Amino acid sequence: MKKILYLMVLIVMIFALTACNDEATKTETKSPPSAKSADSGELLTVDDVTNAFTDAGIVLENGHIPSFQELGATNALLFEQNGTEIVIYEYATVDEAIAAQERYPMAAIYTRNNNMLLNSEDENLVNIFLGVK
C-alpha cells in the first residue's frame, strides 16, 4: 500500500513539475485567447456541460473542483454519477484541449467536445456531452 502511495505522490510531482515547465514556454508561444481552431462555435464552459446534464435529468452528486492543473486545464468539475467519479475539464482554447490529449496518456481516452474533455465511459453522459453547443 505504501508503494502505491509513494508512486502516486511521485506521479503528481512529475505532473506538477511538467505543468510548471509548460507554463514558462506557453507564455512565449501562446496564441491569443480568442483564437479558435476549426471546431465549430463558441468555447464551452463547465457550466454549459453541467446545465446540459441537469436538463437531461442527470443528478450531479458531490460536485467539487478537482486538481485540474495536472492536465493543463483552466477549470474542472468532479462529480459522482451512480457511484462513479466523472470529471469535466475546461481548456482556454480547442487547441489546448487537443494538446492535452496528445501530451497526457490518461487524457487521450477522454471524450472531447470543442475545448472540453469528459472522462466518462457512460454512453448517456457522453451523448449529452457531445450535444452541448
N, CA, C and O atoms as a MOPAC input file, in Angstrom:
PM7 MOZYME 1SCF
protein

 N      0.82500 1    -1.18800 1     0.00000 1
 C      0.00000 1     0.00000 1     0.00000 1
 C      0.87400 1     1.26000 1     0.00000 1
 O      0.58000 1     2.24100 1    -0.68300 1
 N      1.96400 1     1.20400 1     0.78900 1
 C      2.85500 1     2.35800 1     0.84700 1
 C      3.53500 1     2.58700 1    -0.50900 1
 O      3.76800 1     3.72700 1    -0.91000 1
 N      3.84500 1     1.50300 1    -1.20000 1
 C      4.48500 1     1.63900 1    -2.50400 1
 C      3.55800 1     2.34300 1    -3.48300 1
 O      4.00000 1     3.18100 1    -4.26800 1
 N      2.28000 1     2.00800 1    -3.43800 1
 C      1.30200 1     2.64500 1    -4.32900 1
 C      1.17500 1     4.12100 1    -3.99000 1
 O      1.11400 1     4.96800 1    -4.88100 1
 N      1.13400 1     4.42500 1    -2.69600 1
 C      1.03100 1     5.81800 1    -2.26200 1
 C      2.24900 1     6.61500 1    -2.72000 1
 O      2.10800 1     7.72700 1    -3.22900 1
 N      3.44800 1     6.04900 1    -2.54200 1
 C      4.66600 1     6.72300 1    -2.98100 1
 C      4.66700 1     6.93300 1    -4.49500 1
 O      5.09000 1     7.98100 1    -4.98400 1
 N      4.19700 1     5.94000 1    -5.22000 1
 C      4.12200 1     6.04300 1    -6.67300 1
 C      3.16000 1     7.14300 1    -7.09400 1
 O      3.45900 1     7.91500 1    -8.00400 1
 N      2.00900 1     7.22000 1    -6.43900 1
 C      1.02400 1     8.25800 1    -6.77000 1
 C      1.58300 1     9.65200 1    -6.47500 1
 O      1.39700 1    10.57600 1    -7.26700 1
 N      2.26400 1     9.80300 1    -5.34000 1
 C      2.86400 1    11.09400 1    -4.99400 1
 C      3.92000 1    11.46500 1    -6.02700 1
 O      4.01200 1    12.62400 1    -6.43000 1
 N      4.70500 1    10.50500 1    -6.45200 1
 C      5.72700 1    10.75400 1    -7.46200 1
 C      5.10800 1    11.19800 1    -8.78000 1
 O      5.60600 1    12.12600 1    -9.41700 1
 N      4.03200 1    10.54500 1    -9.19100 1
 C      3.36500 1    10.91100 1   -10.43900 1
 C      2.80600 1    12.32500 1   -10.35700 1
 O      2.94400 1    13.10000 1   -11.30200 1
 N      2.17500 1    12.66700 1    -9.23400 1
 C      1.63000 1    14.01800 1    -9.06100 1
 C      2.75100 1    15.05200 1    -9.11400 1
 O      2.59100 1    16.11200 1    -9.71800 1
 N      3.88500 1    14.74600 1    -8.48300 1
 C      5.00900 1    15.68900 1    -8.50100 1
 C      5.54700 1    15.86100 1    -9.91800 1
 O      5.89700 1    16.97300 1   -10.31500 1
 N      5.61700 1    14.79200 1   -10.67200 1
 C      6.10100 1    14.88400 1   -12.05600 1
 C      5.15800 1    15.74000 1   -12.88800 1
 O      5.60200 1    16.59200 1   -13.65800 1
 N      3.83400 1    15.51000 1   -12.73100 1
 C      2.86000 1    16.32700 1   -13.45000 1
 C      2.98400 1    17.79700 1   -13.05200 1
 O      2.90000 1    18.68300 1   -13.90200 1
 N      3.18400 1    18.05100 1   -11.76400 1
 C      3.29800 1    19.43400 1   -11.29200 1
 C      4.52900 1    20.09600 1   -11.89800 1
 O      4.45500 1    21.23800 1   -12.35200 1
 N      5.65300 1    19.39900 1   -11.91000 1
 C      6.86700 1    19.96200 1   -12.48700 1
 C      6.71800 1    20.17000 1   -13.98600 1
 O      7.16700 1    21.18200 1   -14.52600 1
 N      6.10100 1    19.23200 1   -14.64500 1
 C      5.87300 1    19.36400 1   -16.08200 1
 C      4.95900 1    20.54000 1   -16.37100 1
 O      5.20200 1    21.30100 1   -17.30800 1
 N      3.91200 1    20.69300 1   -15.57800 1
 C      2.97200 1    21.80000 1   -15.78000 1
 C      3.66400 1    23.13600 1   -15.55400 1
 O      3.43300 1    24.08600 1   -16.30200 1
 N      4.51200 1    23.22100 1   -14.52700 1
 C      5.24600 1    24.46800 1   -14.27200 1
 C      6.18100 1    24.77700 1   -15.43000 1
 O      6.28700 1    25.93500 1   -15.83500 1
 N      6.85700 1    23.78200 1   -15.96900 1
 C      7.75000 1    23.96800 1   -17.09300 1
 C      6.97600 1    24.38400 1   -18.33500 1
 O      7.43900 1    25.23900 1   -19.09000 1
 N      5.80700 1    23.79800 1   -18.56100 1
 C      4.99000 1    24.13800 1   -19.71900 1
 C      4.49300 1    25.57600 1   -19.63900 1
 O      4.38000 1    26.24000 1   -20.66900 1
 N      4.19800 1    26.06900 1   -18.45000 1
 C      3.69600 1    27.43300 1   -18.29800 1
 C      4.73200 1    28.44600 1   -18.80200 1
 O      4.36800 1    29.44500 1   -19.42300 1
 N      6.00400 1    28.19600 1   -18.54100 1
 C      7.04500 1    29.12200 1   -18.98200 1
 C      7.11600 1    29.17800 1   -20.51000 1
 O      7.29700 1    30.25000 1   -21.08700 1
 N      6.97400 1    28.03200 1   -21.15700 1
 C      7.04600 1    28.02900 1   -22.61300 1
 C      5.74300 1    28.51000 1   -23.23500 1
 O      5.76200 1    29.07300 1   -24.33000 1
 N      4.61700 1    28.30300 1   -22.56900 1
 C      3.33400 1    28.74200 1   -23.11100 1
 C      3.24100 1    30.25200 1   -23.18900 1
 O      2.61900 1    30.78000 1   -24.11000 1
 N      3.84700 1    30.96400 1   -22.23900 1
 C      3.74400 1    32.41500 1   -22.25300 1
 C      4.45400 1    33.00000 1   -23.46500 1
 O      4.09500 1    34.07800 1   -23.93800 1
 N      5.46200 1    32.29200 1   -23.96800 1
 C      6.19100 1    32.79300 1   -25.12400 1
 C      5.47000 1    32.48000 1   -26.43800 1
 O      5.50700 1    33.28100 1   -27.37200 1
 N      4.81700 1    31.32400 1   -26.51100 1
 C      4.24500 1    30.88000 1   -27.77800 1
 C      2.72700 1    30.82500 1   -27.77900 1
 O      2.12400 1    30.37600 1   -28.75300 1
 N      2.11400 1    31.26900 1   -26.71600 1
 C      0.66200 1    31.13000 1   -26.58400 1
 C     -0.06100 1    32.06200 1   -27.54600 1
 O      0.28600 1    33.23700 1   -27.66400 1
 N     -1.07100 1    31.53000 1   -28.23300 1
 C     -1.87600 1    32.35600 1   -29.10900 1
 C     -2.90700 1    33.10700 1   -28.28600 1
 O     -3.18800 1    32.71700 1   -27.15200 1
 N     -3.47700 1    34.17200 1   -28.82800 1
 C     -4.45100 1    34.93600 1   -28.06800 1
 C     -5.65000 1    34.08500 1   -27.68600 1
 O     -5.99800 1    33.15800 1   -28.41700 1
 N     -6.30900 1    34.38300 1   -26.52700 1
 C     -7.41600 1    33.57000 1   -26.07100 1
 C     -8.56800 1    33.50600 1   -27.06700 1
 O     -9.34200 1    32.55000 1   -27.03700 1
 N     -8.70100 1    34.48300 1   -27.93600 1
 C     -9.80700 1    34.48000 1   -28.88300 1
 C     -9.55200 1    33.54400 1   -30.05900 1
 O    -10.45100 1    33.30200 1   -30.86500 1
 N     -8.33400 1    33.01600 1   -30.16200 1
 C     -8.01400 1    32.12500 1   -31.27700 1
 C     -8.75800 1    30.80800 1   -31.11900 1
 O     -8.79900 1    30.23200 1   -30.03200 1
 N     -9.34400 1    30.34100 1   -32.20700 1
 C    -10.08000 1    29.08000 1   -32.20100 1
 C     -9.57700 1    28.23300 1   -33.35500 1
 O     -9.08300 1    28.75000 1   -34.35700 1
 N     -9.70800 1    26.94600 1   -33.20000 1
 C     -9.32000 1    26.07600 1   -34.30000 1
 C    -10.52800 1    25.85600 1   -35.20200 1
 O    -11.50100 1    26.60800 1   -35.15400 1
 N    -10.45200 1    24.83500 1   -36.00600 1
 C    -11.51500 1    24.58100 1   -36.97700 1
 C    -12.80500 1    24.08400 1   -36.33100 1
 O    -13.82800 1    23.99800 1   -37.01000 1
 N    -12.78700 1    23.75000 1   -35.02100 1
 C    -14.02000 1    23.29800 1   -34.36600 1
 C    -15.05700 1    24.40700 1   -34.39000 1
 O    -14.72000 1    25.58900 1   -34.46300 1
 N    -16.31400 1    24.01400 1   -34.33000 1
 C    -17.40500 1    24.96200 1   -34.51200 1
 C    -17.71800 1    25.76800 1   -33.26400 1
 O    -17.50300 1    25.30900 1   -32.14200 1
 N    -18.22500 1    26.96400 1   -33.47200 1
 C    -18.87300 1    27.76200 1   -32.43600 1
 C    -17.99000 1    28.31100 1   -31.35900 1
 O    -16.76100 1    28.26200 1   -31.41900 1
 N    -18.68200 1    28.84800 1   -30.35100 1
 C    -18.02700 1    29.45600 1   -29.20300 1
 C    -17.43300 1    28.38300 1   -28.29700 1
 O    -17.81200 1    27.21300 1   -28.36000 1
 N    -16.49500 1    28.80800 1   -27.45500 1
 C    -15.91500 1    27.88800 1   -26.49100 1
 C    -16.93600 1    27.57600 1   -25.41200 1
 O    -17.77800 1    28.41200 1   -25.08100 1
 N    -16.85900 1    26.38100 1   -24.87000 1
 C    -17.79000 1    25.93400 1   -23.85200 1
 C    -17.21500 1    26.16800 1   -22.46500 1
 O    -16.01600 1    26.39900 1   -22.30600 1
 N    -18.09200 1    26.10400 1   -21.45400 1
 C    -17.66600 1    26.20900 1   -20.06400 1
 C    -18.16800 1    24.99700 1   -19.29800 1
 O    -19.03000 1    24.26200 1   -19.78000 1
 N    -17.63000 1    24.79200 1   -18.11100 1
 C    -18.09000 1    23.71000 1   -17.24800 1
 C    -19.58100 1    23.88100 1   -16.96800 1
 O    -20.31700 1    22.89500 1   -16.92500 1
 N    -20.03400 1    25.11900 1   -16.77600 1
 C    -21.45100 1    25.37400 1   -16.51800 1
 C    -22.33100 1    24.93700 1   -17.68300 1
 O    -23.42000 1    24.40700 1   -17.46300 1
 N    -21.87900 1    25.14800 1   -18.91900 1
 C    -22.64300 1    24.70400 1   -20.08700 1
 C    -22.89800 1    23.19600 1   -20.03400 1
 O    -24.00900 1    22.72900 1   -20.28500 1
 N    -21.85100 1    22.45200 1   -19.70200 1
 C    -21.96000 1    20.99500 1   -19.67500 1
 C    -22.80700 1    20.53100 1   -18.49400 1
 O    -23.67600 1    19.67500 1   -18.65900 1
 N    -22.56500 1    21.08400 1   -17.30300 1
 C    -23.35100 1    20.66000 1   -16.13800 1
 C    -24.81900 1    21.02200 1   -16.30900 1
 O    -25.68900 1    20.26500 1   -15.87800 1
 N    -25.11600 1    22.16200 1   -16.92800 1
 C    -26.51200 1    22.52000 1   -17.19800 1
 C    -27.15400 1    21.52900 1   -18.16400 1
 O    -28.32400 1    21.18100 1   -18.00100 1
 N    -26.41000 1    21.07500 1   -19.16100 1
 C    -26.94100 1    20.08300 1   -20.10700 1
 C    -27.23700 1    18.76500 1   -19.39200 1
 O    -28.25100 1    18.12400 1   -19.66500 1
 N    -26.35100 1    18.36000 1   -18.47400 1
 C    -26.59100 1    17.13400 1   -17.71000 1
 C    -27.83100 1    17.27200 1   -16.83800 1
 O    -28.69000 1    16.39000 1   -16.83900 1
 N    -27.93400 1    18.36800 1   -16.09700 1
 C    -29.09000 1    18.53100 1   -15.20400 1
 C    -30.38400 1    18.69300 1   -16.00000 1
 O    -31.43600 1    18.22900 1   -15.56200 1
 N    -30.32100 1    19.34700 1   -17.16600 1
 C    -31.50200 1    19.46000 1   -18.02700 1
 C    -31.96600 1    18.09100 1   -18.52200 1
 O    -33.15200 1    17.88500 1   -18.77500 1
 N    -31.01600 1    17.15500 1   -18.65800 1
 C    -31.34800 1    15.80300 1   -19.11800 1
 C    -31.75600 1    14.89500 1   -17.95100 1
 O    -31.99900 1    13.70400 1   -18.14600 1
 N    -31.83000 1    15.46200 1   -16.73800 1
 C    -32.26300 1    14.68500 1   -15.58100 1
 C    -31.15300 1    13.95600 1   -14.85800 1
 O    -31.43100 1    13.11600 1   -14.00200 1
 N    -29.89800 1    14.25100 1   -15.17500 1
 C    -28.76700 1    13.62300 1   -14.50500 1
 C    -28.52200 1    14.34500 1   -13.18600 1
 O    -28.39700 1    15.56900 1   -13.15800 1
 N    -28.45300 1    13.58200 1   -12.08800 1
 C    -28.18700 1    14.16200 1   -10.77400 1
 C    -26.67900 1    14.18000 1   -10.56000 1
 O    -26.02500 1    13.13700 1   -10.59400 1
 N    -26.13700 1    15.36300 1   -10.34300 1
 C    -24.70400 1    15.51700 1   -10.11800 1
 C    -24.46800 1    15.49400 1    -8.60700 1
 O    -24.77500 1    16.46400 1    -7.91400 1
 N    -23.93100 1    14.39900 1    -8.10500 1
 C    -23.73000 1    14.23000 1    -6.67300 1
 C    -22.31200 1    14.60800 1    -6.28300 1
 O    -21.35900 1    14.33100 1    -7.01000 1
 N    -22.18500 1    15.25000 1    -5.11800 1
 C    -20.87500 1    15.56500 1    -4.53100 1
 C    -19.97400 1    16.33600 1    -5.48700 1
 O    -18.78200 1    16.04400 1    -5.57400 1
 N    -20.51700 1    17.30400 1    -6.19800 1
 C    -19.71600 1    18.07600 1    -7.15100 1
 C    -18.70100 1    18.95600 1    -6.44700 1
 O    -19.03700 1    19.66000 1    -5.49500 1
 N    -17.47100 1    18.91900 1    -6.90900 1
 C    -16.43400 1    19.82600 1    -6.41500 1
 C    -15.34500 1    19.96600 1    -7.46800 1
 O    -15.29300 1    19.20700 1    -8.43600 1
 N    -14.49100 1    20.93500 1    -7.26400 1
 C    -13.43100 1    21.21900 1    -8.23600 1
 C    -12.19200 1    20.39500 1    -7.87300 1
 O    -11.64700 1    20.55200 1    -6.78000 1
 N    -11.74400 1    19.52000 1    -8.77700 1
 C    -10.55500 1    18.70900 1    -8.51800 1
 C     -9.27500 1    19.48000 1    -8.86400 1
 O     -9.32500 1    20.64000 1    -9.27400 1
 N     -8.15400 1    18.82600 1    -8.69500 1
 C     -6.88000 1    19.41900 1    -9.08700 1
 C     -6.72900 1    19.28100 1   -10.59500 1
 O     -6.20300 1    18.28500 1   -11.09200 1
 N     -7.19900 1    20.29600 1   -11.31600 1
 C     -7.24600 1    20.19400 1   -12.77000 1
 C     -5.97200 1    20.67900 1   -13.44300 1
 O     -5.79300 1    20.45900 1   -14.64100 1
 N     -5.08700 1    21.33200 1   -12.70700 1
 C     -3.86000 1    21.83000 1   -13.32100 1
 C     -2.96300 1    20.69200 1   -13.78700 1
 O     -2.09300 1    20.89700 1   -14.63300 1
 N     -3.16700 1    19.48100 1   -13.23800 1
 C     -2.35500 1    18.33200 1   -13.65200 1
 C     -2.44700 1    18.09600 1   -15.15000 1
 O     -1.47300 1    17.67000 1   -15.77000 1
 N     -3.60300 1    18.36800 1   -15.73700 1
 C     -3.79500 1    18.14800 1   -17.16800 1
 C     -3.76500 1    19.45100 1   -17.95500 1
 O     -4.13500 1    19.47200 1   -19.12900 1
 N     -3.33500 1    20.52700 1   -17.33100 1
 C     -3.22300 1    21.80000 1   -18.02800 1
 C     -4.54200 1    22.50600 1   -18.27300 1
 O     -4.59800 1    23.42700 1   -19.08700 1
 N     -5.60600 1    22.10000 1   -17.59300 1
 C     -6.92100 1    22.71100 1   -17.78200 1
 C     -7.01900 1    24.02900 1   -17.02600 1
 O     -6.26400 1    24.28200 1   -16.08700 1
 N     -7.96900 1    24.87200 1   -17.45500 1
 C     -8.20400 1    26.14100 1   -16.76900 1
 C     -9.31000 1    26.02600 1   -15.72900 1
 O     -9.41300 1    26.86800 1   -14.83700 1
 N    -10.14600 1    24.97900 1   -15.83900 1
 C    -11.23900 1    24.76300 1   -14.90300 1
 C    -11.65600 1    23.29900 1   -15.00200 1
 O    -11.36600 1    22.62500 1   -15.99100 1
 N    -12.33200 1    22.82200 1   -13.97500 1
 C    -12.81500 1    21.43300 1   -13.99600 1
 C    -13.88700 1    21.24700 1   -12.93400 1
 O    -14.00500 1    22.04300 1   -12.00300 1
 N    -14.65900 1    20.19100 1   -13.08900 1
 C    -15.65900 1    19.82100 1   -12.08900 1
 C    -15.67200 1    18.31300 1   -11.96500 1
 O    -15.77000 1    17.59700 1   -12.96100 1
 N    -15.57100 1    17.83300 1   -10.72600 1
 C    -15.64900 1    16.41300 1   -10.44800 1
 C    -16.96900 1    16.16600 1    -9.73900 1
 O    -17.31900 1    16.88400 1    -8.80200 1
 N    -17.70900 1    15.14500 1   -10.18500 1
 C    -18.94700 1    14.77000 1    -9.51600 1
 C    -19.12500 1    13.26700 1    -9.61300 1
 O    -18.40100 1    12.58600 1   -10.33900 1
 N    -20.10500 1    12.75900 1    -8.86600 1
 C    -20.37700 1    11.32600 1    -8.89100 1
 C    -21.67300 1    11.05800 1    -9.62500 1
 O    -22.64500 1    11.80100 1    -9.48900 1
 N    -21.67900 1     9.99500 1   -10.40000 1
 C    -22.87700 1     9.53700 1   -11.10200 1
 C    -22.95400 1     8.03900 1   -10.90500 1
 O    -22.10600 1     7.30100 1   -11.40600 1
 N    -23.96500 1     7.58000 1   -10.17800 1
 C    -24.13100 1     6.15600 1    -9.88100 1
 C    -22.87300 1     5.55300 1    -9.25200 1
 O    -22.47600 1     4.43800 1    -9.59000 1
 N    -22.25300 1     6.29400 1    -8.33900 1
 C    -21.07600 1     5.81500 1    -7.62700 1
 C    -19.77100 1     5.90600 1    -8.38900 1
 O    -18.73700 1     5.46900 1    -7.88300 1
 N    -19.78500 1     6.46000 1    -9.59400 1
 C    -18.58200 1     6.59700 1   -10.40300 1
 C    -18.19400 1     8.07400 1   -10.48100 1
 O    -19.04000 1     8.93300 1   -10.73300 1
 N    -16.90900 1     8.36300 1   -10.26500 1
 C    -16.44500 1     9.74600 1   -10.36200 1
 C    -16.31300 1    10.14400 1   -11.82900 1
 O    -15.74600 1     9.41000 1   -12.63700 1
 N    -16.84500 1    11.31900 1   -12.15600 1
 C    -16.80400 1    11.87300 1   -13.50000 1
 C    -16.12500 1    13.23800 1   -13.40400 1
 O    -16.41400 1    14.00700 1   -12.48700 1
 N    -15.23500 1    13.54200 1   -14.32900 1
 C    -14.57500 1    14.84900 1   -14.34100 1
 C    -14.74800 1    15.48900 1   -15.71400 1
 O    -14.56200 1    14.85300 1   -16.75200 1
 N    -15.11200 1    16.77700 1   -15.68300 1
 C    -15.20600 1    17.58800 1   -16.89100 1
 C    -14.06300 1    18.59100 1   -16.81700 1
 O    -13.95000 1    19.32300 1   -15.83300 1
 N    -13.21700 1    18.63800 1   -17.83500 1
 C    -12.09200 1    19.57100 1   -17.88800 1
 C    -12.38200 1    20.65600 1   -18.92000 1
 O    -12.86300 1    20.36600 1   -20.01500 1
 N    -12.08800 1    21.90100 1   -18.56700 1
 C    -12.27100 1    23.04100 1   -19.47300 1
 C    -10.89900 1    23.61700 1   -19.82300 1
 O    -10.05700 1    23.81300 1   -18.94800 1
 N    -10.68700 1    23.88300 1   -21.10400 1
 C     -9.42500 1    24.45800 1   -21.58000 1
 C     -9.68200 1    25.82500 1   -22.19400 1
 O    -10.79500 1    26.10800 1   -22.63700 1
 N     -8.66800 1    26.67000 1   -22.22400 1
 C     -8.80500 1    28.02800 1   -22.74100 1
 C     -9.11800 1    28.03400 1   -24.23500 1
 O     -9.84300 1    28.90600 1   -24.71300 1
 N     -8.57900 1    27.07400 1   -24.96900 1
 C     -8.83000 1    27.00200 1   -26.40400 1
 C     -9.01300 1    25.53900 1   -26.80700 1
 O     -8.67900 1    24.62700 1   -26.05100 1
 N     -9.53900 1    25.33600 1   -27.99000 1
 C     -9.68600 1    23.98600 1   -28.54100 1
 C     -8.31100 1    23.35500 1   -28.72300 1
 O     -8.11600 1    22.17500 1   -28.43100 1
 N     -7.36700 1    24.14700 1   -29.20300 1
 C     -6.02000 1    23.63500 1   -29.44400 1
 C     -5.36700 1    23.13300 1   -28.15100 1
 O     -4.63000 1    22.14700 1   -28.17600 1
 N     -5.63300 1    23.80700 1   -27.01700 1
 C     -5.06300 1    23.36200 1   -25.74300 1
 C     -5.69300 1    22.04200 1   -25.29700 1
 O     -5.00900 1    21.20100 1   -24.71400 1
 N     -6.97600 1    21.85200 1   -25.56100 1
 C     -7.63100 1    20.58000 1   -25.22800 1
 C     -7.03200 1    19.44400 1   -26.06300 1
 O     -6.77600 1    18.35500 1   -25.54800 1
 N     -6.81400 1    19.70300 1   -27.33600 1
 C     -6.20600 1    18.69700 1   -28.21600 1
 C     -4.78000 1    18.39200 1   -27.75600 1
 O     -4.36900 1    17.23200 1   -27.72000 1
 N     -4.03100 1    19.43500 1   -27.40600 1
 C     -2.65300 1    19.25300 1   -26.94700 1
 C     -2.60600 1    18.43800 1   -25.65400 1
 O     -1.70000 1    17.62500 1   -25.46800 1
 N     -3.57400 1    18.64800 1   -24.76000 1
 C     -3.61900 1    17.87900 1   -23.50700 1
 C     -3.83900 1    16.40500 1   -23.79500 1
 O     -3.24800 1    15.54800 1   -23.13800 1
 N     -4.68900 1    16.10200 1   -24.77700 1
 C     -4.93000 1    14.70200 1   -25.13400 1
 C     -3.67800 1    14.06700 1   -25.73800 1
 O     -3.43700 1    12.87200 1   -25.56700 1
 N     -2.89200 1    14.86600 1   -26.43900 1
 C     -1.65800 1    14.35100 1   -27.02900 1
 C     -0.55200 1    14.22600 1   -25.98700 1
 O      0.26400 1    13.30700 1   -26.05600 1
 N     -0.52000 1    15.14400 1   -25.02100 1
 C      0.56000 1    15.21500 1   -24.03600 1
 C      0.37500 1    14.22500 1   -22.89100 1
 O      1.35600 1    13.64800 1   -22.42200 1
 N     -0.85600 1    14.01500 1   -22.43100 1
 C     -1.10900 1    13.19800 1   -21.25200 1
 C     -1.83700 1    11.90600 1   -21.65100 1
 O     -2.96700 1    11.96100 1   -22.13600 1
 N     -1.20200 1    10.75500 1   -21.45300 1
 C     -1.81000 1     9.48500 1   -21.86000 1
 C     -3.20100 1     9.25800 1   -21.27600 1
 O     -4.07500 1     8.72500 1   -21.96000 1
 N     -3.42000 1     9.65600 1   -20.01600 1
 C     -4.74400 1     9.41100 1   -19.43900 1
 C     -5.81600 1    10.28400 1   -20.07800 1
 O     -6.98400 1     9.89700 1   -20.09700 1
 N     -5.45200 1    11.44400 1   -20.59800 1
 C     -6.42600 1    12.32300 1   -21.24600 1
 C     -6.71600 1    11.89300 1   -22.67900 1
 O     -7.71800 1    12.30700 1   -23.26300 1
 N     -5.85600 1    11.07600 1   -23.23800 1
 C     -6.03000 1    10.64700 1   -24.63100 1
 C     -7.32300 1     9.86300 1   -24.83400 1
 O     -7.88100 1     9.86400 1   -25.93100 1
 N     -7.80300 1     9.19500 1   -23.78500 1
 C     -9.02300 1     8.39200 1   -23.92100 1
 C    -10.28600 1     9.18600 1   -23.57300 1
 O    -11.39500 1     8.68100 1   -23.74200 1
 N    -10.13100 1    10.40900 1   -23.09400 1
 C    -11.29600 1    11.21900 1   -22.73800 1
 C    -12.01100 1    11.68700 1   -23.99500 1
 O    -11.39600 1    11.84300 1   -25.04900 1
 N    -13.31300 1    11.90900 1   -23.87600 1
 C    -14.11300 1    12.40200 1   -24.98900 1
 C    -13.95800 1    13.91800 1   -25.05200 1
 O    -14.05400 1    14.59900 1   -24.03000 1
 N    -13.71600 1    14.45200 1   -26.26300 1
 C    -13.54600 1    15.89200 1   -26.43500 1
 C    -14.72900 1    16.48600 1   -27.18400 1
 O    -15.21000 1    15.91800 1   -28.16400 1
 N    -15.19000 1    17.63300 1   -26.70800 1
 C    -16.19300 1    18.44700 1   -27.39200 1
 C    -15.69300 1    19.88000 1   -27.31900 1
 O    -15.70300 1    20.49400 1   -26.25200 1
 N    -15.25800 1    20.41100 1   -28.45300 1
 C    -14.75100 1    21.76700 1   -28.52100 1
 C    -13.54600 1    21.87600 1   -27.58500 1
 O    -12.56100 1    21.16300 1   -27.77600 1
 N    -13.60400 1    22.75200 1   -26.57700 1
 C    -12.47700 1    22.96200 1   -25.66400 1
 C    -12.64100 1    22.19400 1   -24.35100 1
 O    -11.96400 1    22.50300 1   -23.37000 1
 N    -13.53000 1    21.19600 1   -24.31800 1
 C    -13.83600 1    20.45500 1   -23.09600 1
 C    -13.44900 1    18.98000 1   -23.24900 1
 O    -13.49700 1    18.42500 1   -24.34600 1
 N    -13.06100 1    18.35300 1   -22.12200 1
 C    -12.80600 1    16.92000 1   -22.08200 1
 C    -13.68800 1    16.30100 1   -21.00500 1
 O    -13.89900 1    16.90200 1   -19.95200 1
 N    -14.19800 1    15.11400 1   -21.26300 1
 C    -15.03000 1    14.36900 1   -20.32200 1
 C    -14.40400 1    13.00700 1   -20.10900 1
 O    -14.05900 1    12.33100 1   -21.07900 1
 N    -14.24800 1    12.58200 1   -18.85000 1
 C    -13.60300 1    11.28800 1   -18.58400 1
 C    -14.59900 1    10.18700 1   -18.25400 1
 O    -14.28900 1     9.31400 1   -17.44400 1
 N    -15.76000 1    10.19900 1   -18.84100 1
 C    -16.77300 1     9.18600 1   -18.57000 1
 C    -16.89100 1     8.19400 1   -19.71500 1
 O    -16.74900 1     8.55300 1   -20.88400 1
 N    -17.15400 1     6.94000 1   -19.36200 1
 C    -17.43200 1     5.92400 1   -20.37000 1
 C    -18.92800 1     5.67600 1   -20.47900 1
 O    -19.36100 1     4.86500 1   -21.29800 1
 N    -19.72900 1     6.36800 1   -19.66000 1
 C    -21.18300 1     6.21800 1   -19.68600 1
 C    -21.71300 1     6.79300 1   -20.99600 1
 O    -21.57400 1     7.98700 1   -21.25900 1
 N    -22.31800 1     5.94000 1   -21.81200 1
 C    -22.77100 1     6.33900 1   -23.15200 1
 C    -23.77500 1     7.49100 1   -23.10000 1
 O    -23.73600 1     8.38200 1   -23.94800 1
 N    -24.66400 1     7.48100 1   -22.12400 1
 C    -25.65700 1     8.54100 1   -21.98100 1
 C    -24.97700 1     9.88500 1   -21.69200 1
 O    -25.30100 1    10.89400 1   -22.31900 1
 N    -24.03000 1     9.89500 1   -20.74000 1
 C    -23.30700 1    11.13200 1   -20.42200 1
 C    -22.49500 1    11.62000 1   -21.61500 1
 O    -22.45700 1    12.81900 1   -21.89300 1
 N    -21.84800 1    10.70000 1   -22.32000 1
 C    -21.04000 1    11.07200 1   -23.48900 1
 C    -21.93300 1    11.70400 1   -24.56500 1
 O    -21.56100 1    12.71300 1   -25.16400 1
 N    -23.09700 1    11.11900 1   -24.80500 1
 C    -24.00800 1    11.66800 1   -25.81200 1
 C    -24.51000 1    13.05500 1   -25.43500 1
 O    -24.59500 1    13.93700 1   -26.28900 1
 N    -24.84500 1    13.25400 1   -24.16000 1
 C    -25.25900 1    14.58800 1   -23.70300 1
 C    -24.11400 1    15.56600 1   -23.86100 1
 O    -24.30000 1    16.67800 1   -24.35500 1
 N    -22.92500 1    15.14900 1   -23.44000 1
 C    -21.72000 1    15.98400 1   -23.51800 1
 C    -21.44600 1    16.40500 1   -24.96000 1
 O    -21.16000 1    17.57200 1   -25.22800 1
 N    -21.53200 1    15.46100 1   -25.87500 1
 C    -21.26400 1    15.76900 1   -27.28200 1
 C    -22.34800 1    16.65300 1   -27.90500 1
 O    -22.11800 1    17.29200 1   -28.93100 1
 N    -23.51300 1    16.68500 1   -27.29000 1
 C    -24.61100 1    17.51700 1   -27.79300 1
 C    -24.57700 1    18.96200 1   -27.32100 1
 O    -25.35400 1    19.78600 1   -27.80400 1
 N    -23.68700 1    19.28400 1   -26.38400 1
 C    -23.58200 1    20.65400 1   -25.87900 1
 C    -22.94400 1    21.52700 1   -26.95600 1
 O    -21.86600 1    21.22000 1   -27.46500 1
 N    -23.62200 1    22.61200 1   -27.29000 1
 C    -23.11100 1    23.54500 1   -28.31500 1
 C    -22.97200 1    24.91800 1   -27.74000 1
 O    -22.55800 1    25.84200 1   -28.44100 1

